[in-house]
Amino acid sequence: MMSSAMFRTVRLSPPLRLRNRRHSSSISALYAAFKDPSSPFHLPPGTPGPESPDTPSTHANLSTLARESPSRMEALEEAKETLLQKGFDPQSFWEQRIVWGDQDPFQHVNNVRYIRFFESARIKWMMSLGEELGGPTRAEAMIKGNGVSLILKSIDVQFRRPVTFPDTLLIGYRPVPPASGHTDVATFHVAASAYSLSQKAFVAHTKEALVWYDYDALKKCHPGERALETLWGRVREP
């Protein structure tokens, strides 16, 4: 015999099509109210809607970057002066903010991160060469592999000090004049260093081989005398 407990009242939800119709009808009504000049919800064409009650203050810090403080700006200027004294090209200077996720379980910035940090500075430097050679169009071609640009052949990183969050690194590049007897015009070397604003010291150095490369022909090439003059014109005496 079935007990009365087995009989339960089940409330069925309206069919999905009906629910969609109701939802769509409420949206249509709201849209019509926006278009109706007599409605309090009316928005004339081209007029922005009301601000959200949660709109942040214009002074809010909305980025993940550290706040700009006078002491940080002084540290940045000191870092730039240090790199300039070492002969680094100011057009390559790249500020790399350290974020929490750059650290690994050893509680310092993971070694592989530095490869990306140096890459960002190198790309900025490449674009500055392109700007000098042919303006924004040439700079864009340089980083998109159109025509003659640069390609990384090798990179050797020397780690000097561990870096932890929060910090900012200033990275600079400089071309290294070729040794006497160097005959491969397509290949040249650069040096780069990362300087910690919080430690006021260099934390990593690289030695890299770059190659002038024709991306259309897919082979290394002579970049032309003007490109070579532009490159070696960036050499600064430490």
C-alpha positions in Angstrom: 0.0 0.0 0.0 1.3 3.4 -0.9 1.7 5.9 2.0 0.5 9.5 1.7 4.2 10.6 2.1 4.8 9.3 -1.4 2.4 11.9 -2.9 4.0 15.3 -3.2 2.9 18.5 -5.0 5.4 19.4 -7.7 5.4 22.9 -9.1 6.4 22.9 -12.7 8.4 25.8 -14.2 6.8 27.5 -17.2 8.1 26.2 -20.5 11.4 27.6 -21.7 9.8 29.3 -24.7 7.3 31.1 -22.4 10.0 32.3 -20.1 12.0 33.6 -23.0 9.0 35.4 -24.3 8.4 37.1 -20.9 12.1 38.0 -20.7 12.1 39.4 -24.2 8.9 41.3 -23.7 10.3 43.1 -20.6 13.4 44.1 -22.5 11.3 45.4 -25.4 9.2 47.4 -22.9 12.4 48.9 -21.3 13.8 49.7 -24.8 10.5 51.4 -25.7 10.7 53.5 -22.5 14.2 54.7 -23.5 12.8 55.8 -26.8 9.7 57.4 -25.5 10.2 61.2 -24.8 7.5 61.2 -22.2 9.1 58.4 -20.2 11.4 59.2 -17.2 13.8 56.6 -18.7 14.0 58.5 -22.0 17.6 58.9 -23.4 17.9 61.3 -26.3 20.1 59.9 -29.1 23.8 60.5 -28.4 23.2 61.0 -24.7 25.2 58.8 -22.3 23.2 56.8 -19.8 23.3 57.6 -16.0 26.5 56.7 -14.1 26.6 53.5 -12.1 26.3 54.1 -8.4 29.6 52.1 -8.1 31.5 54.2 -10.6 35.0 54.6 -9.0 36.5 58.0 -8.3 38.6 59.5 -11.1 41.5 59.5 -8.6 41.2 55.8 -8.0 44.2 53.6 -8.8 42.7 51.2 -11.3 45.9 49.5 -12.5 48.1 46.8 -11.0 51.1 49.1 -11.1 52.6 50.6 -8.1 51.6 54.2 -7.2 53.9 56.9 -8.5 55.6 58.4 -5.5 58.3 61.0 -5.3 60.8 58.5 -3.9 60.1 56.1 -6.7 60.5 58.8 -9.3 63.9 59.7 -7.7 64.9 56.0 -7.8 63.9 55.8 -11.5 66.0 58.9 -12.4 68.9 57.5 -10.5 68.5 54.2 -12.4 68.4 56.0 -15.8 71.6 57.9 -14.9 73.3 54.7 -13.9 72.5 53.0 -17.2 73.6 56.0 -19.1 76.9 56.0 -17.4 77.3 52.3 -18.4 76.8 53.2 -22.1 73.2 51.9 -22.5 71.1 53.4 -25.3 68.3 55.6 -23.6 65.9 54.7 -26.5 65.9 51.1 -25.2 65.1 51.9 -21.6 62.2 49.7 -20.5 60.4 49.8 -17.1 59.4 46.4 -16.0 57.0 46.3 -13.0 57.3 43.2 -11.0 53.9 41.6 -10.2 53.1 39.0 -7.6 52.7 36.2 -10.2 56.3 36.7 -11.4 57.5 34.9 -8.3 57.8 31.2 -7.9 57.7 28.8 -4.8 61.3 30.0 -4.0 59.7 33.4 -3.3 61.7 35.4 -5.9 61.2 36.2 -9.6 61.5 33.0 -11.6 64.6 32.9 -13.9 62.6 32.4 -17.1 60.7 35.6 -16.5 63.9 37.6 -17.2 63.9 36.3 -20.8 60.6 38.0 -21.4 61.7 41.2 -19.5 64.7 41.5 -21.8 62.6 40.7 -24.8 60.3 43.7 -24.1 63.3 46.0 -23.9 64.9 44.6 -27.0 61.6 45.0 -29.0 61.4 48.6 -27.9 65.0 49.2 -29.0 64.3 47.5 -32.3 61.3 49.8 -32.9 63.5 52.8 -32.1 65.9 51.7 -34.8 63.0 51.3 -37.2 61.7 54.8 -36.3 65.1 56.3 -37.1 65.3 54.4 -40.4 61.9 55.1 -41.7 59.4 56.4 -39.2 56.4 54.5 -37.7 55.8 52.4 -40.8 59.3 50.9 -40.7 59.1 50.5 -37.0 55.9 48.4 -37.4 57.5 46.4 -40.2 60.5 45.6 -37.9 58.3 44.0 -35.2 56.0 42.2 -37.7 58.7 40.5 -39.7 58.2 42.4 -42.9 61.3 42.9 -45.0 64.6 43.3 -43.2 64.5 43.2 -39.5 66.3 41.5 -36.6 66.1 38.0 -35.2 67.6 36.6 -32.0 70.3 34.1 -32.5 71.4 33.4 -28.9 71.1 34.8 -25.4 73.2 34.2 -22.3 71.7 35.4 -19.0 73.8 36.0 -15.9 71.7 36.3 -12.7 73.3 38.5 -10.0 70.6 39.1 -7.4 67.1 37.7 -6.6 64.2 40.1 -7.1 61.0 40.0 -5.1 57.6 41.8 -5.3 57.2 44.8 -5.2 59.9 46.2 -7.4 60.5 47.8 -10.8 63.4 46.9 -13.1 64.9 49.4 -15.6 66.4 47.5 -18.5 68.7 48.9 -21.1 70.5 47.7 -24.3 73.7 48.7 -26.0 75.3 47.4 -29.2 78.8 46.0 -28.7 81.3 47.1 -31.4 82.6 44.1 -33.4 86.1 42.8 -32.8 88.7 43.4 -35.4 88.6 40.8 -38.2 84.8 40.3 -37.8 83.5 39.7 -41.3 79.9 38.6 -40.8 78.1 41.9 -41.4 74.7 40.3 -40.7 75.5 39.2 -37.2 76.3 41.5 -34.3 76.2 41.4 -30.5 74.4 43.5 -27.9 74.6 43.7 -24.1 71.7 44.4 -21.8 71.3 44.8 -18.0 68.4 45.0 -15.6 68.6 47.4 -12.7 66.4 47.1 -9.6 65.0 50.4 -8.3 64.4 49.0 -4.8 67.9 47.4 -4.5 69.6 50.2 -6.4 71.8 47.5 -8.1 72.0 45.4 -11.2 70.2 42.1 -10.9 70.8 40.5 -14.3 72.9 40.9 -17.4 72.6 39.4 -20.9 74.9 38.9 -23.9 73.0 38.4 -27.1 73.7 37.7 -30.7 71.3 39.4 -33.2 71.1 38.8 -36.9 69.9 41.1 -39.7 67.3 38.9 -41.3 65.3 39.2 -44.6 61.9 37.8 -43.5 60.7 37.8 -47.1 63.6 35.7 -48.4 63.9 33.8 -45.0 67.7 34.3 -44.7 70.2 36.6 -43.1 71.3 39.5 -45.1 73.3 42.7 -45.4 70.9 45.4 -44.0 72.3 48.3 -46.0 74.8 50.9 -45.1 72.2 53.2 -43.6 71.0 50.6 -41.2 74.6 49.8 -40.1 75.3 53.5 -39.6 72.1 53.8 -37.5 73.1 50.8 -35.4 76.6 51.8 -34.7 75.6 55.3 -34.1 73.9 54.0 -30.9 77.3 53.1 -29.4 77.9 55.2 -26.3 81.2 55.3 -24.4 80.7 54.2 -20.8 
